[in-house]
Amino acid sequence: MSRKIRIGSRKSRLAVIQTELVMDTIRETHPEIELELITMETTGDRRLDVTLDKIGGKGLFVKELDRALLEGRIDLAVHSLKDMPMEESSQIPILGYTKREDVRDVLVLPEGGKPWEGRGVIGCSSFRRRIQGERLFPQAEFRSIRGNVLTRLEKLDRGEYDALILAAAGLKRLGLEHRICRYFSAEEILPAAGQGILAVQGRAGEDYGFLETLAKEGAGAEALAERAFVRYLDGGCSSPVAAYARVDNDRLYLRGLYYIEEKGSYTLGSREGRSEDAEEIGVLLAEEMERKYGRKGGAGA
């Protein structure tokens, strides 16, 4: 007997591509399930005139999909994990994570432009990228930019910016890897928590056994450690906290960025342990850095 599953996604081209990746994974193991893609525009997609911290933060990219899940209009929702609030809802929990795409941030220049000399206006969407980018390009001016990846590239190519800092994962999924001029290592720019990972969200108490592949093979331990670190530090959108975890032979290695508000600077810390203790590792690193450097920061992607 066939079963129909309605999967919700933001309307942007990248969001649809990402949702289709999850749908392909489901089809590989459960071809008997009929899948329907349902797209919707979120408040975060519509409000491009102000920065996220002024209009409610990351939740603006998910609340319409959350409502659709709660009301039963969709059965699953797919999100870029880094766009999701750090506090998880017990009613609509995260059910699984995909394997991680390239976690790095990258530099993008206008098509057909001159070689980059480290000057001019760099567009980036977060305080996290800006404060780390300022160390790399001290002669550049950093300016906020909103909109999906394609919109940002259009603004760049029109001459509104001289360069952008974007996530490699989005460009690769869009087939735009050729636009990347430079990859930043995690030592140069520490990524946002969850960067490169897709999360699948559903309703509590329902049977989602068909997602077993995501539950077993996804980047769950990395996601849990990174999000626990940021959540402990009250991660929002006004100040930067970043976290990047990797698992190697059941050992988890976590690096975290801690913003010291009084000094207007940041520092990095690290911790490792068993991958099964992912959340504990994230909390312990956050506690350690808070004890060492004082007042809590916040988080921006």
C-alpha positions in Angstrom: 0.0 0.0 0.0 1.4 3.4 -1.0 1.6 6.3 1.5 1.7 10.0 0.7 4.1 12.3 2.6 3.9 16.1 2.2 7.2 17.8 2.6 7.4 21.5 3.3 10.2 23.8 2.0 10.9 27.5 1.7 10.3 28.8 -1.9 13.9 29.7 -2.8 15.7 27.7 -5.4 18.3 26.6 -2.9 15.7 25.5 -0.3 13.9 23.4 -3.0 17.1 21.8 -4.1 17.9 20.9 -0.5 14.5 19.5 0.1 14.7 17.4 -3.1 18.0 15.9 -1.8 16.1 14.7 1.3 13.3 13.4 -0.9 15.8 11.5 -3.1 17.2 9.8 0.1 13.7 8.7 1.1 12.9 7.4 -2.4 16.1 5.3 -2.4 15.0 3.3 0.6 11.2 3.6 0.4 10.1 3.8 -3.3 6.6 2.9 -2.3 6.1 6.2 -0.6 4.5 9.0 -2.6 6.2 12.4 -1.9 4.7 15.8 -2.5 6.7 19.0 -2.3 4.9 22.0 -0.8 6.7 25.4 -0.8 5.9 28.5 1.1 7.4 31.9 1.7 8.6 32.7 5.2 8.7 36.1 7.0 12.5 35.9 6.8 12.3 35.7 3.0 9.9 38.7 2.8 11.6 41.1 5.2 14.8 42.0 3.4 14.9 45.6 4.6 16.3 45.1 8.0 18.8 42.7 9.7 17.5 39.6 11.3 18.3 40.6 14.9 15.9 43.5 14.6 12.9 41.4 13.5 13.1 38.2 15.5 16.1 36.2 14.5 16.4 32.8 12.9 12.9 31.8 13.7 11.6 34.0 10.9 12.8 31.4 8.4 10.9 28.5 10.0 7.8 29.7 11.7 5.4 29.4 8.7 6.7 25.8 8.2 6.3 25.1 11.9 2.7 26.3 11.8 2.0 24.1 8.7 3.4 21.1 10.6 1.4 21.7 13.7 -1.8 22.2 11.7 -1.2 19.0 9.7 -0.9 20.7 6.3 2.6 19.1 5.8 4.1 16.0 7.3 7.8 17.0 7.3 9.8 20.2 6.9 13.4 20.5 5.6 15.6 23.3 6.8 19.2 24.4 6.6 20.1 23.6 10.2 22.0 26.8 10.6 18.7 28.7 10.0 16.9 26.9 12.8 16.5 28.3 16.3 18.7 26.6 18.9 15.8 25.7 21.1 14.1 22.6 19.7 10.3 22.2 20.0 9.0 19.1 21.7 5.9 19.2 19.5 7.8 19.4 16.2 11.3 17.9 16.9 14.2 17.4 14.6 14.0 13.8 13.3 17.2 13.4 11.4 20.1 15.1 9.8 21.8 14.7 6.3 25.4 14.1 5.8 27.3 17.4 5.8 28.2 19.3 2.7 31.3 21.4 2.6 31.3 23.3 5.9 33.5 26.2 4.8 32.8 29.9 4.1 34.0 31.2 0.8 34.9 34.5 -1.0 32.9 35.3 -4.1 33.8 38.1 -6.6 31.8 39.8 -9.4 31.8 37.8 -12.6 34.4 39.1 -15.0 35.8 41.4 -12.3 39.4 42.4 -11.4 41.6 40.3 -9.1 40.8 40.8 -5.5 43.1 43.1 -3.6 41.4 42.9 -0.2 39.8 46.3 -0.4 36.3 47.7 -1.1 32.9 46.6 0.3 32.4 43.0 1.4 28.8 41.9 1.8 28.1 39.4 4.5 25.0 38.4 6.4 26.3 37.9 9.9 28.3 39.4 12.7 30.2 36.1 12.9 31.5 36.4 9.4 32.2 40.1 9.8 34.4 40.0 12.9 36.5 37.1 11.5 36.6 38.6 8.0 37.9 41.9 9.4 41.1 40.1 10.6 41.6 38.7 7.1 40.8 41.9 5.2 41.5 44.9 7.6 41.4 47.4 4.7 37.9 46.4 3.6 34.5 47.7 4.6 31.9 45.2 5.7 28.3 45.8 4.9 25.2 43.8 5.7 23.4 42.0 2.8 20.1 40.2 2.9 18.3 37.9 0.4 18.8 34.4 -0.8 22.1 33.3 -2.5 20.9 34.2 -6.0 19.7 37.6 -4.9 23.0 38.3 -3.3 24.9 37.3 -6.4 22.8 39.6 -8.5 23.6 42.5 -6.1 27.3 41.7 -6.3 27.3 41.5 -10.1 25.5 44.8 -10.3 28.3 46.5 -8.5 26.6 47.1 -5.1 29.4 45.1 -3.4 33.0 44.3 -4.3 32.9 40.8 -2.8 30.7 38.5 -0.7 31.3 35.9 2.0 28.9 33.0 1.6 28.6 29.4 2.6 30.3 26.9 0.2 27.4 24.4 0.7 24.8 26.6 -0.8 26.8 27.5 -3.9 27.7 23.9 -4.5 24.1 22.7 -4.2 23.1 25.4 -6.6 25.7 24.3 -9.1 27.6 27.5 -8.7 30.9 26.2 -7.4 32.6 28.1 -10.2 31.8 31.4 -8.5 34.0 30.5 -5.5 37.3 32.5 -5.6 38.7 31.4 -2.3 37.8 28.9 0.4 38.4 29.9 4.0 39.6 27.2 6.3 37.8 26.7 9.6 40.9 28.3 11.2 40.4 31.5 9.2 36.6 31.7 9.6 34.9 29.3 12.0 31.5 28.2 10.5 28.1 28.7 12.0 26.7 25.9 14.0 25.0 23.4 11.7 26.5 24.9 8.5 26.3 22.5 5.6 23.8 20.2 7.4 20.1 19.8 6.5 17.6 19.0 9.2 14.3 17.1 8.8 11.5 18.2 11.2 8.2 16.4 12.0 5.4 16.0 14.5 6.0 14.2 17.8 4.4 10.9 18.3 4.1 10.0 14.6 5.7 7.1 12.8 8.7 8.3 10.8 10.5 5.0 10.4 11.2 5.7 6.8 13.8 8.3 7.9 16.1 5.6 9.3 18.8 6.4 6.8 19.1 10.0 8.0 19.0 8.9 11.6 21.9 6.5 11.1 24.1 8.2 8.5 23.5 11.9 9.1 25.7 14.4 10.9 23.8 14.1 14.1 26.6 14.1 16.6 28.2 17.1 15.0 24.9 19.0 15.0 24.2 18.2 18.6 27.5 19.3 19.9 27.5 22.6 17.9 24.0 23.5 18.8 24.5 22.6 22.5 27.5 25.0 22.6 25.6 27.9 21.0 22.4 27.2 23.0 24.2 27.3 26.3 25.6 30.7 25.3 22.1 32.0 24.5 22.8 32.1 20.8 20.6 34.6 19.0 21.4 36.8 16.0 22.9 40.0 17.5 26.4 38.7 18.5 28.6 35.9 17.1 29.0 32.5 18.5 30.3 29.8 16.1 30.9 26.1 16.5 32.3 23.4 14.3 32.5 19.7 15.2 33.9 16.7 13.3 33.7 13.1 14.2 36.7 10.7 13.5 36.5 7.1 14.7 33.8 7.8 17.3 35.8 10.7 18.7 34.2 14.2 18.4 36.4 17.3 18.1 34.7 20.6 18.8 35.9 24.1 18.3 33.9 27.1 19.5 34.1 30.9 19.0 33.3 33.0 22.1 32.6 36.7 21.7 33.8 39.0 24.6 31.4 41.9 24.5 33.3 44.2 26.9 36.4 44.0 24.7 34.6 43.7 21.3 36.8 40.7 20.4 36.6 37.0 20.2 38.5 33.9 21.2 38.5 30.3 20.2 38.4 27.1 22.3 38.3 23.4 21.7 37.3 20.2 23.4 37.0 16.5 22.5 35.4 13.4 23.7 33.2 10.4 22.6 30.8 11.2 19.8 28.0 9.7 21.9 28.6 12.5 24.4 28.1 15.2 21.8 25.7 17.5 23.7 27.7 17.2 26.9 30.9 18.2 25.0 29.2 21.3 23.6 27.9 22.4 27.0 31.3 21.7 28.8 33.2 23.8 26.2 30.7 26.6 26.6 30.9 26.5 30.4 34.7 26.5 30.2 34.9 29.5 28.0 32.3 31.4 30.0 34.3 30.8 33.2 37.5 31.9 31.5 36.2 34.9 29.7 33.1 36.0 31.7 29.9 37.4 30.3 27.9 35.4 27.8 27.8 36.3 24.1 25.2 35.4 21.5 25.2 33.8 18.0 24.9 34.9 14.4 25.2 32.7 11.3 
